[in-house]
Amino acid sequence: MSKKTLTQEEINKDLYARLEKLESLLSGGKHVKVKENKSENFSGAKGGILLLISKRFFSKKRNAPETKVELDKFEYFYNIQVVQTTLNRLSNKTGPLITMDDKGKKVYVKRK
């Protein structure tokens, strides 16, 4: 019974195959895709937020009050509760935004 000596290339192939298998098991074999708004219909609270996303407003961390002030500049007049709800809905796992805590405040930023 002689053992076969593996080359470095064979070892690398085996390791990459194992890694791919583990990653597919951990992610459930599904890749999350971000929905992108293809139409230019910016009506309603969601449309206002999408307009701000297209204007790169969320390239930095922004909270809901900052977003409301910016929406007012574009003549989207909504209560802070409406803005907050819309931001939360757009920051789900397939949405264009992500949320994080910054000094105890919830902030939003564009998903990369």
PDB file as gemmi writes it, atoms N, CA and C in Angstrom:
CRYST1    1.000    1.000    1.000  90.00  90.00  90.00 P 1                      
ATOM      1  N   MET A   1       0.814  -1.182   0.000  1.00  0.00           N  
ATOM      2  CA  MET A   1       0.000   0.000   0.000  1.00  0.00           C  
ATOM      3  C   MET A   1       0.866   1.256   0.000  1.00  0.00           C  
ATOM      4  N   SER A   2       1.076   1.790  -1.143  1.00  0.00           N  
ATOM      5  CA  SER A   2       1.858   3.013  -1.240  1.00  0.00           C  
ATOM      6  C   SER A   2       0.911   4.212  -1.365  1.00  0.00           C  
ATOM      7  N   LYS A   3       1.243   5.283  -0.663  1.00  0.00           N  
ATOM      8  CA  LYS A   3       0.429   6.497  -0.719  1.00  0.00           C  
ATOM      9  C   LYS A   3       0.899   7.358  -1.873  1.00  0.00           C  
ATOM     10  N   LYS A   4      -0.078   7.909  -2.573  1.00  0.00           N  
ATOM     11  CA  LYS A   4       0.248   8.790  -3.696  1.00  0.00           C  
ATOM     12  C   LYS A   4       0.531  10.188  -3.156  1.00  0.00           C  
ATOM     13  N   THR A   5       1.599  10.771  -3.595  1.00  0.00           N  
ATOM     14  CA  THR A   5       1.946  12.125  -3.181  1.00  0.00           C  
ATOM     15  C   THR A   5       1.195  13.111  -4.067  1.00  0.00           C  
ATOM     16  N   LEU A   6       0.464  14.013  -3.417  1.00  0.00           N  
ATOM     17  CA  LEU A   6      -0.319  14.995  -4.158  1.00  0.00           C  
ATOM     18  C   LEU A   6       0.538  16.213  -4.472  1.00  0.00           C  
ATOM     19  N   THR A   7       0.328  16.739  -5.662  1.00  0.00           N  
ATOM     20  CA  THR A   7       1.035  17.964  -6.030  1.00  0.00           C  
ATOM     21  C   THR A   7       0.305  19.152  -5.405  1.00  0.00           C  
ATOM     22  N   GLN A   8       0.978  20.274  -5.392  1.00  0.00           N  
ATOM     23  CA  GLN A   8       0.375  21.484  -4.815  1.00  0.00           C  
ATOM     24  C   GLN A   8      -0.878  21.885  -5.584  1.00  0.00           C  
ATOM     25  N   GLU A   9      -0.879  21.692  -6.883  1.00  0.00           N  
ATOM     26  CA  GLU A   9      -2.034  22.031  -7.706  1.00  0.00           C  
ATOM     27  C   GLU A   9      -3.239  21.163  -7.345  1.00  0.00           C  
ATOM     28  N   GLU A  10      -3.027  19.885  -7.135  1.00  0.00           N  
ATOM     29  CA  GLU A  10      -4.114  18.988  -6.745  1.00  0.00           C  
ATOM     30  C   GLU A  10      -4.653  19.335  -5.356  1.00  0.00           C  
ATOM     31  N   ILE A  11      -3.765  19.702  -4.460  1.00  0.00           N  
ATOM     32  CA  ILE A  11      -4.186  20.110  -3.121  1.00  0.00           C  
ATOM     33  C   ILE A  11      -5.037  21.373  -3.196  1.00  0.00           C  
ATOM     34  N   ASN A  12      -4.597  22.344  -4.004  1.00  0.00           N  
ATOM     35  CA  ASN A  12      -5.356  23.589  -4.159  1.00  0.00           C  
ATOM     36  C   ASN A  12      -6.742  23.338  -4.744  1.00  0.00           C  
ATOM     37  N   LYS A  13      -6.830  22.499  -5.765  1.00  0.00           N  
ATOM     38  CA  LYS A  13      -8.123  22.176  -6.375  1.00  0.00           C  
ATOM     39  C   LYS A  13      -9.056  21.547  -5.352  1.00  0.00           C  
ATOM     40  N   ASP A  14      -8.514  20.647  -4.552  1.00  0.00           N  
ATOM     41  CA  ASP A  14      -9.316  19.984  -3.533  1.00  0.00           C  
ATOM     42  C   ASP A  14      -9.808  20.990  -2.487  1.00  0.00           C  
ATOM     43  N   LEU A  15      -8.932  21.885  -2.059  1.00  0.00           N  
ATOM     44  CA  LEU A  15      -9.320  22.892  -1.063  1.00  0.00           C  
ATOM     45  C   LEU A  15     -10.382  23.841  -1.616  1.00  0.00           C  
ATOM     46  N   TYR A  16     -10.233  24.285  -2.858  1.00  0.00           N  
ATOM     47  CA  TYR A  16     -11.226  25.180  -3.460  1.00  0.00           C  
ATOM     48  C   TYR A  16     -12.574  24.479  -3.616  1.00  0.00           C  
ATOM     49  N   ALA A  17     -12.554  23.224  -3.976  1.00  0.00           N  
ATOM     50  CA  ALA A  17     -13.806  22.475  -4.103  1.00  0.00           C  
ATOM     51  C   ALA A  17     -14.497  22.364  -2.750  1.00  0.00           C  
ATOM     52  N   ARG A  18     -13.723  22.111  -1.706  1.00  0.00           N  
ATOM     53  CA  ARG A  18     -14.296  22.027  -0.360  1.00  0.00           C  
ATOM     54  C   ARG A  18     -14.866  23.369   0.094  1.00  0.00           C  
ATOM     55  N   LEU A  19     -14.129  24.457  -0.195  1.00  0.00           N  
ATOM     56  CA  LEU A  19     -14.603  25.790   0.172  1.00  0.00           C  
ATOM     57  C   LEU A  19     -15.912  26.139  -0.535  1.00  0.00           C  
ATOM     58  N   GLU A  20     -15.996  25.852  -1.815  1.00  0.00           N  
ATOM     59  CA  GLU A  20     -17.214  26.129  -2.567  1.00  0.00           C  
ATOM     60  C   GLU A  20     -18.398  25.359  -2.004  1.00  0.00           C  
ATOM     61  N   LYS A  21     -18.159  24.107  -1.652  1.00  0.00           N  
ATOM     62  CA  LYS A  21     -19.224  23.295  -1.086  1.00  0.00           C  
ATOM     63  C   LYS A  21     -19.688  23.867   0.251  1.00  0.00           C  
ATOM     64  N   LEU A  22     -18.746  24.257   1.111  1.00  0.00           N  
ATOM     65  CA  LEU A  22     -19.094  24.848   2.397  1.00  0.00           C  
ATOM     66  C   LEU A  22     -19.848  26.167   2.230  1.00  0.00           C  
ATOM     67  N   GLU A  23     -19.391  27.014   1.324  1.00  0.00           N  
ATOM     68  CA  GLU A  23     -20.056  28.298   1.098  1.00  0.00           C  
ATOM     69  C   GLU A  23     -21.471  28.108   0.576  1.00  0.00           C  
ATOM     70  N   SER A  24     -21.658  27.133  -0.305  1.00  0.00           N  
ATOM     71  CA  SER A  24     -23.011  26.901  -0.822  1.00  0.00           C  
ATOM     72  C   SER A  24     -23.931  26.360   0.267  1.00  0.00           C  
ATOM     73  N   LEU A  25     -23.394  25.566   1.187  1.00  0.00           N  
ATOM     74  CA  LEU A  25     -24.200  25.069   2.296  1.00  0.00           C  
ATOM     75  C   LEU A  25     -24.556  26.184   3.274  1.00  0.00           C  
ATOM     76  N   LEU A  26     -23.601  27.077   3.539  1.00  0.00           N  
ATOM     77  CA  LEU A  26     -23.844  28.163   4.478  1.00  0.00           C  
ATOM     78  C   LEU A  26     -24.825  29.192   3.937  1.00  0.00           C  
ATOM     79  N   SER A  27     -24.732  29.488   2.654  1.00  0.00           N  
ATOM     80  CA  SER A  27     -25.630  30.487   2.082  1.00  0.00           C  
ATOM     81  C   SER A  27     -26.918  29.861   1.581  1.00  0.00           C  
ATOM     82  N   GLY A  28     -27.066  28.586   1.726  1.00  0.00           N  
ATOM     83  CA  GLY A  28     -28.274  27.920   1.254  1.00  0.00           C  
ATOM     84  C   GLY A  28     -28.295  27.779  -0.258  1.00  0.00           C  
ATOM     85  N   GLY A  29     -27.176  28.028  -0.892  1.00  0.00           N  
ATOM     86  CA  GLY A  29     -27.104  27.922  -2.339  1.00  0.00           C  
ATOM     87  C   GLY A  29     -27.758  29.091  -3.049  1.00  0.00           C  
ATOM     88  N   LYS A  30     -28.188  30.093  -2.287  1.00  0.00           N  
ATOM     89  CA  LYS A  30     -28.877  31.239  -2.877  1.00  0.00           C  
ATOM     90  C   LYS A  30     -28.009  32.476  -2.726  1.00  0.00           C  
ATOM     91  N   HIS A  31     -27.984  33.259  -3.754  1.00  0.00           N  
ATOM     92  CA  HIS A  31     -27.288  34.533  -3.707  1.00  0.00           C  
ATOM     93  C   HIS A  31     -28.344  35.624  -3.668  1.00  0.00           C  
ATOM     94  N   VAL A  32     -28.184  36.564  -2.768  1.00  0.00           N  
ATOM     95  CA  VAL A  32     -29.138  37.656  -2.630  1.00  0.00           C  
ATOM     96  C   VAL A  32     -28.868  38.680  -3.718  1.00  0.00           C  
ATOM     97  N   LYS A  33     -29.885  39.016  -4.464  1.00  0.00           N  
ATOM     98  CA  LYS A  33     -29.752  40.013  -5.504  1.00  0.00           C  
ATOM     99  C   LYS A  33     -30.514  41.255  -5.090  1.00  0.00           C  
ATOM    100  N   VAL A  34     -29.901  42.405  -5.301  1.00  0.00           N  
ATOM    101  CA  VAL A  34     -30.508  43.676  -4.944  1.00  0.00           C  
ATOM    102  C   VAL A  34     -31.438  44.103  -6.076  1.00  0.00           C  
ATOM    103  N   LYS A  35     -32.653  44.479  -5.698  1.00  0.00           N  
ATOM    104  CA  LYS A  35     -33.597  44.974  -6.694  1.00  0.00           C  
ATOM    105  C   LYS A  35     -33.207  46.389  -7.081  1.00  0.00           C  
ATOM    106  N   GLU A  36     -33.266  46.663  -8.359  1.00  0.00           N  
ATOM    107  CA  GLU A  36     -32.993  48.010  -8.816  1.00  0.00           C  
ATOM    108  C   GLU A  36     -34.220  48.537  -9.518  1.00  0.00           C  
ATOM    109  N   ASN A  37     -34.520  49.801  -9.277  1.00  0.00           N  
ATOM    110  CA  ASN A  37     -35.678  50.418  -9.891  1.00  0.00           C  
ATOM    111  C   ASN A  37     -35.312  50.814 -11.318  1.00  0.00           C  
ATOM    112  N   LYS A  38     -35.907  50.166 -12.291  1.00  0.00           N  
ATOM    113  CA  LYS A  38     -35.586  50.434 -13.691  1.00  0.00           C  
ATOM    114  C   LYS A  38     -36.363  51.624 -14.229  1.00  0.00           C  
ATOM    115  N   SER A  39     -37.553  51.878 -13.696  1.00  0.00           N  
ATOM    116  CA  SER A  39     -38.354  52.976 -14.214  1.00  0.00           C  
ATOM    117  C   SER A  39     -37.966  54.279 -13.532  1.00  0.00           C  
ATOM    118  N   GLU A  40     -38.300  55.374 -14.145  1.00  0.00           N  
ATOM    119  CA  GLU A  40     -38.004  56.693 -13.609  1.00  0.00           C  
ATOM    120  C   GLU A  40     -39.239  57.292 -12.956  1.00  0.00           C  
ATOM    121  N   ASN A  41     -40.140  56.459 -12.438  1.00  0.00           N  
ATOM    122  CA  ASN A  41     -41.358  56.924 -11.790  1.00  0.00           C  
ATOM    123  C   ASN A  41     -41.062  57.160 -10.320  1.00  0.00           C  
ATOM    124  N   PHE A  42     -40.855  58.416  -9.956  1.00  0.00           N  
ATOM    125  CA  PHE A  42     -40.522  58.750  -8.590  1.00  0.00           C  
ATOM    126  C   PHE A  42     -41.722  59.376  -7.899  1.00  0.00           C  
ATOM    127  N   SER A  43     -42.824  58.650  -7.822  1.00  0.00           N  
ATOM    128  CA  SER A  43     -44.002  59.185  -7.157  1.00  0.00           C  
ATOM    129  C   SER A  43     -44.159  58.530  -5.797  1.00  0.00           C  
ATOM    130  N   GLY A  44     -44.684  59.291  -4.851  1.00  0.00           N  
ATOM    131  CA  GLY A  44     -44.910  58.779  -3.515  1.00  0.00           C  
ATOM    132  C   GLY A  44     -43.655  58.842  -2.660  1.00  0.00           C  
ATOM    133  N   ALA A  45     -43.802  58.360  -1.438  1.00  0.00           N  
ATOM    134  CA  ALA A  45     -42.672  58.393  -0.504  1.00  0.00           C  
ATOM    135  C   ALA A  45     -41.531  57.502  -0.987  1.00  0.00           C  
ATOM    136  N   LYS A  46     -41.875  56.327  -1.488  1.00  0.00           N  
ATOM    137  CA  LYS A  46     -40.840  55.426  -1.997  1.00  0.00           C  
ATOM    138  C   LYS A  46     -40.123  56.055  -3.183  1.00  0.00           C  
ATOM    139  N   GLY A  47     -40.870  56.702  -4.055  1.00  0.00           N  
ATOM    140  CA  GLY A  47     -40.264  57.363  -5.197  1.00  0.00           C  
ATOM    141  C   GLY A  47     -39.303  58.463  -4.787  1.00  0.00           C  
ATOM    142  N   GLY A  48     -39.661  59.195  -3.726  1.00  0.00           N  
ATOM    143  CA  GLY A  48     -38.763  60.236  -3.240  1.00  0.00           C  
ATOM    144  C   GLY A  48     -37.456  59.672  -2.733  1.00  0.00           C  
ATOM    145  N   ILE A  49     -37.547  58.563  -1.996  1.00  0.00           N  
ATOM    146  CA  ILE A  49     -36.326  57.917  -1.495  1.00  0.00           C  
ATOM    147  C   ILE A  49     -35.502  57.387  -2.664  1.00  0.00           C  
ATOM    148  N   LEU A  50     -36.162  56.785  -3.652  1.00  0.00           N  
ATOM    149  CA  LEU A  50     -35.440  56.275  -4.821  1.00  0.00           C  
ATOM    150  C   LEU A  50     -34.783  57.418  -5.599  1.00  0.00           C  
ATOM    151  N   LEU A  51     -35.439  58.576  -5.625  1.00  0.00           N  
ATOM    152  CA  LEU A  51     -34.838  59.748  -6.264  1.00  0.00           C  
ATOM    153  C   LEU A  51     -33.559  60.149  -5.527  1.00  0.00           C  
ATOM    154  N   LEU A  52     -33.615  60.142  -4.191  1.00  0.00           N  
ATOM    155  CA  LEU A  52     -32.424  60.478  -3.417  1.00  0.00           C  
ATOM    156  C   LEU A  52     -31.307  59.459  -3.631  1.00  0.00           C  
ATOM    157  N   ILE A  53     -31.693  58.197  -3.772  1.00  0.00           N  
ATOM    158  CA  ILE A  53     -30.684  57.161  -4.045  1.00  0.00           C  
ATOM    159  C   ILE A  53     -30.021  57.425  -5.389  1.00  0.00           C  
ATOM    160  N   SER A  54     -30.835  57.793  -6.393  1.00  0.00           N  
ATOM    161  CA  SER A  54     -30.271  58.058  -7.724  1.00  0.00           C  
ATOM    162  C   SER A  54     -29.405  59.320  -7.720  1.00  0.00           C  
ATOM    163  N   LYS A  55     -29.657  60.240  -6.789  1.00  0.00           N  
ATOM    164  CA  LYS A  55     -28.849  61.459  -6.670  1.00  0.00           C  
ATOM    165  C   LYS A  55     -27.639  61.254  -5.756  1.00  0.00           C  
ATOM    166  N   ARG A  56     -27.403  59.998  -5.331  1.00  0.00           N  
ATOM    167  CA  ARG A  56     -26.272  59.600  -4.501  1.00  0.00           C  
ATOM    168  C   ARG A  56     -26.294  60.252  -3.112  1.00  0.00           C  
ATOM    169  N   PHE A  57     -27.493  60.544  -2.600  1.00  0.00           N  
ATOM    170  CA  PHE A  57     -27.645  61.117  -1.265  1.00  0.00           C  
ATOM    171  C   PHE A  57     -27.195  60.133  -0.199  1.00  0.00           C  
ATOM    172  N   PHE A  58     -27.407  58.844  -0.435  1.00  0.00           N  
ATOM    173  CA  PHE A  58     -27.085  57.815   0.552  1.00  0.00           C  
ATOM    174  C   PHE A  58     -25.681  57.245   0.352  1.00  0.00           C  
ATOM    175  N   SER A  59     -24.785  57.991  -0.274  1.00  0.00           N  
ATOM    176  CA  SER A  59     -23.396  57.529  -0.369  1.00  0.00           C  
ATOM    177  C   SER A  59     -22.711  57.669   0.990  1.00  0.00           C  
ATOM    178  N   LYS A  60     -23.271  58.518   1.857  1.00  0.00           N  
ATOM    179  CA  LYS A  60     -22.820  58.643   3.244  1.00  0.00           C  
ATOM    180  C   LYS A  60     -23.935  58.157   4.152  1.00  0.00           C  
ATOM    181  N   LYS A  61     -23.611  57.939   5.417  1.00  0.00           N  
ATOM    182  CA  LYS A  61     -24.620  57.523   6.383  1.00  0.00           C  
ATOM    183  C   LYS A  61     -25.597  58.670   6.612  1.00  0.00           C  
ATOM    184  N   ARG A  62     -26.891  58.360   6.497  1.00  0.00           N  
ATOM    185  CA  ARG A  62     -27.931  59.374   6.691  1.00  0.00           C  
ATOM    186  C   ARG A  62     -29.006  58.821   7.605  1.00  0.00           C  
ATOM    187  N   ASN A  63     -29.539  59.660   8.491  1.00  0.00           N  
ATOM    188  CA  ASN A  63     -30.636  59.225   9.340  1.00  0.00           C  
ATOM    189  C   ASN A  63     -31.958  59.738   8.769  1.00  0.00           C  
ATOM    190  N   ALA A  64     -33.065  59.366   9.384  1.00  0.00           N  
ATOM    191  CA  ALA A  64     -34.382  59.707   8.863  1.00  0.00           C  
ATOM    192  C   ALA A  64     -34.648  61.214   8.844  1.00  0.00           C  
ATOM    193  N   PRO A  65     -34.311  61.973   9.901  1.00  0.00           N  
ATOM    194  CA  PRO A  65     -34.556  63.417   9.830  1.00  0.00           C  
ATOM    195  C   PRO A  65     -33.776  64.117   8.707  1.00  0.00           C  
ATOM    196  N   GLU A  66     -32.542  63.705   8.472  1.00  0.00           N  
ATOM    197  CA  GLU A  66     -31.770  64.279   7.352  1.00  0.00           C  
ATOM    198  C   GLU A  66     -32.452  63.972   6.033  1.00  0.00           C  
ATOM    199  N   THR A  67     -32.959  62.755   5.926  1.00  0.00           N  
ATOM    200  CA  THR A  67     -33.644  62.339   4.704  1.00  0.00           C  
ATOM    201  C   THR A  67     -34.911  63.153   4.497  1.00  0.00           C  
ATOM    202  N   LYS A  68     -35.659  63.386   5.569  1.00  0.00           N  
ATOM    203  CA  LYS A  68     -36.889  64.175   5.466  1.00  0.00           C  
ATOM    204  C   LYS A  68     -36.586  65.585   4.984  1.00  0.00           C  
ATOM    205  N   VAL A  69     -35.537  66.216   5.518  1.00  0.00           N  
ATOM    206  CA  VAL A  69     -35.151  67.568   5.098  1.00  0.00           C  
ATOM    207  C   VAL A  69     -34.794  67.575   3.611  1.00  0.00           C  
ATOM    208  N   GLU A  70     -34.065  66.572   3.172  1.00  0.00           N  
ATOM    209  CA  GLU A  70     -33.673  66.501   1.759  1.00  0.00           C  
ATOM    210  C   GLU A  70     -34.884  66.254   0.868  1.00  0.00           C  
ATOM    211  N   LEU A  71     -35.829  65.429   1.327  1.00  0.00           N  
ATOM    212  CA  LEU A  71     -37.056  65.204   0.558  1.00  0.00           C  
ATOM    213  C   LEU A  71     -37.855  66.497   0.429  1.00  0.00           C  
ATOM    214  N   ASP A  72     -37.879  67.311   1.477  1.00  0.00           N  
ATOM    215  CA  ASP A  72     -38.587  68.596   1.424  1.00  0.00           C  
ATOM    216  C   ASP A  72     -38.010  69.498   0.339  1.00  0.00           C  
ATOM    217  N   LYS A  73     -36.690  69.433   0.126  1.00  0.00           N  
ATOM    218  CA  LYS A  73     -36.054  70.243  -0.917  1.00  0.00           C  
ATOM    219  C   LYS A  73     -36.546  69.856  -2.318  1.00  0.00           C  
ATOM    220  N   PHE A  74     -36.905  68.572  -2.483  1.00  0.00           N  
ATOM    221  CA  PHE A  74     -37.410  68.089  -3.770  1.00  0.00           C  
ATOM    222  C   PHE A  74     -38.944  68.086  -3.814  1.00  0.00           C  
ATOM    223  N   GLU A  75     -39.565  68.786  -2.855  1.00  0.00           N  
ATOM    224  CA  GLU A  75     -41.018  68.936  -2.758  1.00  0.00           C  
ATOM    225  C   GLU A  75     -41.749  67.624  -2.519  1.00  0.00           C  
ATOM    226  N   TYR A  76     -41.148  66.758  -1.730  1.00  0.00           N  
ATOM    227  CA  TYR A  76     -41.803  65.558  -1.221  1.00  0.00           C  
ATOM    228  C   TYR A  76     -42.063  65.826   0.258  1.00  0.00           C  
ATOM    229  N   PHE A  77     -43.301  66.160   0.589  1.00  0.00           N  
ATOM    230  CA  PHE A  77     -43.638  66.560   1.953  1.00  0.00           C  
ATOM    231  C   PHE A  77     -44.354  65.417   2.657  1.00  0.00           C  
ATOM    232  N   TYR A  78     -43.631  64.728   3.548  1.00  0.00           N  
ATOM    233  CA  TYR A  78     -44.177  63.595   4.296  1.00  0.00           C  
ATOM    234  C   TYR A  78     -43.792  63.724   5.757  1.00  0.00           C  
ATOM    235  N   ASN A  79     -44.610  63.119   6.627  1.00  0.00           N  
ATOM    236  CA  ASN A  79     -44.286  63.054   8.054  1.00  0.00           C  
ATOM    237  C   ASN A  79     -43.034  62.206   8.243  1.00  0.00           C  
ATOM    238  N   ILE A  80     -42.369  62.415   9.359  1.00  0.00           N  
ATOM    239  CA  ILE A  80     -41.158  61.652   9.660  1.00  0.00           C  
ATOM    240  C   ILE A  80     -41.465  60.160   9.776  1.00  0.00           C  
ATOM    241  N   GLN A  81     -42.684  59.817  10.259  1.00  0.00           N  
ATOM    242  CA  GLN A  81     -43.055  58.408  10.391  1.00  0.00           C  
ATOM    243  C   GLN A  81     -43.138  57.735   9.021  1.00  0.00           C  
ATOM    244  N   VAL A  82     -43.659  58.463   8.038  1.00  0.00           N  
ATOM    245  CA  VAL A  82     -43.765  57.918   6.679  1.00  0.00           C  
ATOM    246  C   VAL A  82     -42.371  57.713   6.091  1.00  0.00           C  
ATOM    247  N   VAL A  83     -41.491  58.673   6.307  1.00  0.00           N  
ATOM    248  CA  VAL A  83     -40.117  58.574   5.796  1.00  0.00           C  
ATOM    249  C   VAL A  83     -39.410  57.397   6.454  1.00  0.00           C  
ATOM    250  N   GLN A  84     -39.558  57.268   7.777  1.00  0.00           N  
ATOM    251  CA  GLN A  84     -38.906  56.178   8.504  1.00  0.00           C  
ATOM    252  C   GLN A  84     -39.409  54.820   8.026  1.00  0.00           C  
ATOM    253  N   THR A  85     -40.720  54.682   7.848  1.00  0.00           N  
ATOM    254  CA  THR A  85     -41.290  53.413   7.385  1.00  0.00           C  
ATOM    255  C   THR A  85     -40.786  53.070   5.988  1.00  0.00           C  
ATOM    256  N   THR A  86     -40.735  54.060   5.124  1.00  0.00           N  
ATOM    257  CA  THR A  86     -40.252  53.818   3.759  1.00  0.00           C  
ATOM    258  C   THR A  86     -38.778  53.415   3.768  1.00  0.00           C  
ATOM    259  N   LEU A  87     -37.982  54.076   4.584  1.00  0.00           N  
ATOM    260  CA  LEU A  87     -36.564  53.709   4.685  1.00  0.00           C  
ATOM    261  C   LEU A  87     -36.408  52.283   5.206  1.00  0.00           C  
ATOM    262  N   ASN A  88     -37.205  51.908   6.186  1.00  0.00           N  
ATOM    263  CA  ASN A  88     -37.129  50.551   6.727  1.00  0.00           C  
ATOM    264  C   ASN A  88     -37.519  49.517   5.670  1.00  0.00           C  
ATOM    265  N   ARG A  89     -38.527  49.816   4.885  1.00  0.00           N  
ATOM    266  CA  ARG A  89     -38.959  48.864   3.851  1.00  0.00           C  
ATOM    267  C   ARG A  89     -37.946  48.739   2.723  1.00  0.00           C  
ATOM    268  N   LEU A  90     -37.233  49.805   2.438  1.00  0.00           N  
ATOM    269  CA  LEU A  90     -36.217  49.755   1.386  1.00  0.00           C  
ATOM    270  C   LEU A  90     -34.884  49.201   1.885  1.00  0.00           C  
ATOM    271  N   SER A  91     -34.797  48.924   3.176  1.00  0.00           N  
ATOM    272  CA  SER A  91     -33.538  48.398   3.710  1.00  0.00           C  
ATOM    273  C   SER A  91     -33.668  46.939   4.133  1.00  0.00           C  
ATOM    274  N   ASN A  92     -34.546  46.198   3.482  1.00  0.00           N  
ATOM    275  CA  ASN A  92     -34.618  44.761   3.759  1.00  0.00           C  
ATOM    276  C   ASN A  92     -33.483  44.063   3.028  1.00  0.00           C  
ATOM    277  N   LYS A  93     -33.450  42.729   3.058  1.00  0.00           N  
ATOM    278  CA  LYS A  93     -32.277  42.031   2.523  1.00  0.00           C  
ATOM    279  C   LYS A  93     -32.136  42.128   1.004  1.00  0.00           C  
ATOM    280  N   THR A  94     -33.197  42.499   0.290  1.00  0.00           N  
ATOM    281  CA  THR A  94     -33.076  42.658  -1.155  1.00  0.00           C  
ATOM    282  C   THR A  94     -33.206  44.111  -1.585  1.00  0.00           C  
ATOM    283  N   GLY A  95     -33.335  45.017  -0.632  1.00  0.00           N  
ATOM    284  CA  GLY A  95     -33.526  46.425  -0.948  1.00  0.00           C  
ATOM    285  C   GLY A  95     -32.234  47.139  -1.285  1.00  0.00           C  
ATOM    286  N   PRO A  96     -32.344  48.375  -1.755  1.00  0.00           N  
ATOM    287  CA  PRO A  96     -31.159  49.126  -2.163  1.00  0.00           C  
ATOM    288  C   PRO A  96     -30.399  49.769  -1.004  1.00  0.00           C  
ATOM    289  N   LEU A  97     -30.963  49.746   0.214  1.00  0.00           N  
ATOM    290  CA  LEU A  97     -30.316  50.365   1.363  1.00  0.00           C  
ATOM    291  C   LEU A  97     -29.989  49.335   2.434  1.00  0.00           C  
ATOM    292  N   ILE A  98     -29.034  49.674   3.293  1.00  0.00           N  
ATOM    293  CA  ILE A  98     -28.766  48.870   4.479  1.00  0.00           C  
ATOM    294  C   ILE A  98     -28.851  49.792   5.697  1.00  0.00           C  
ATOM    295  N   THR A  99     -29.112  49.196   6.860  1.00  0.00           N  
ATOM    296  CA  THR A  99     -29.187  49.977   8.088  1.00  0.00           C  
ATOM    297  C   THR A  99     -28.038  49.588   9.005  1.00  0.00           C  
ATOM    298  N   MET A 100     -27.672  50.534   9.848  1.00  0.00           N  
ATOM    299  CA  MET A 100     -26.673  50.266  10.881  1.00  0.00           C  
ATOM    300  C   MET A 100     -26.877  51.279  11.997  1.00  0.00           C  
ATOM    301  N   ASP A 101     -26.317  50.989  13.142  1.00  0.00           N  
ATOM    302  CA  ASP A 101     -26.406  51.899  14.279  1.00  0.00           C  
ATOM    303  C   ASP A 101     -25.162  52.766  14.328  1.00  0.00           C  
ATOM    304  N   ASP A 102     -25.376  54.065  14.496  1.00  0.00           N  
ATOM    305  CA  ASP A 102     -24.280  55.007  14.620  1.00  0.00           C  
ATOM    306  C   ASP A 102     -24.559  55.877  15.846  1.00  0.00           C  
ATOM    307  N   LYS A 103     -23.845  55.601  16.923  1.00  0.00           N  
ATOM    308  CA  LYS A 103     -24.021  56.316  18.187  1.00  0.00           C  
ATOM    309  C   LYS A 103     -25.456  56.201  18.691  1.00  0.00           C  
ATOM    310  N   GLY A 104     -26.018  55.016  18.590  1.00  0.00           N  
ATOM    311  CA  GLY A 104     -27.358  54.768  19.089  1.00  0.00           C  
ATOM    312  C   GLY A 104     -28.466  55.210  18.149  1.00  0.00           C  
ATOM    313  N   LYS A 105     -28.142  55.749  17.011  1.00  0.00           N  
ATOM    314  CA  LYS A 105     -29.138  56.197  16.031  1.00  0.00           C  
ATOM    315  C   LYS A 105     -29.096  55.268  14.825  1.00  0.00           C  
ATOM    316  N   LYS A 106     -30.254  55.019  14.246  1.00  0.00           N  
ATOM    317  CA  LYS A 106     -30.343  54.177  13.064  1.00  0.00           C  
ATOM    318  C   LYS A 106     -30.003  55.024  11.837  1.00  0.00           C  
ATOM    319  N   VAL A 107     -29.040  54.579  11.062  1.00  0.00           N  
ATOM    320  CA  VAL A 107     -28.641  55.301   9.860  1.00  0.00           C  
ATOM    321  C   VAL A 107     -28.757  54.371   8.650  1.00  0.00           C  
ATOM    322  N   TYR A 108     -28.871  54.977   7.491  1.00  0.00           N  
ATOM    323  CA  TYR A 108     -29.063  54.241   6.241  1.00  0.00           C  
ATOM    324  C   TYR A 108     -27.967  54.626   5.265  1.00  0.00           C  
ATOM    325  N   VAL A 109     -27.556  53.652   4.461  1.00  0.00           N  
ATOM    326  CA  VAL A 109     -26.535  53.899   3.443  1.00  0.00           C  
ATOM    327  C   VAL A 109     -26.824  52.971   2.268  1.00  0.00           C  
ATOM    328  N   LYS A 110     -26.391  53.389   1.079  1.00  0.00           N  
ATOM    329  CA  LYS A 110     -26.640  52.585  -0.128  1.00  0.00           C  
ATOM    330  C   LYS A 110     -25.853  51.288  -0.067  1.00  0.00           C  
ATOM    331  N   ARG A 111     -26.517  50.208  -0.438  1.00  0.00           N  
ATOM    332  CA  ARG A 111     -25.888  48.891  -0.485  1.00  0.00           C  
ATOM    333  C   ARG A 111     -24.888  48.861  -1.633  1.00  0.00           C  
ATOM    334  N   LYS A 112     -23.726  48.266  -1.396  1.00  0.00           N  
ATOM    335  CA  LYS A 112     -22.685  48.171  -2.432  1.00  0.00           C  
ATOM    336  C   LYS A 112     -22.918  46.978  -3.306  1.00  0.00           C  
TER     337      LYS A 112                                                      
END                                                                             
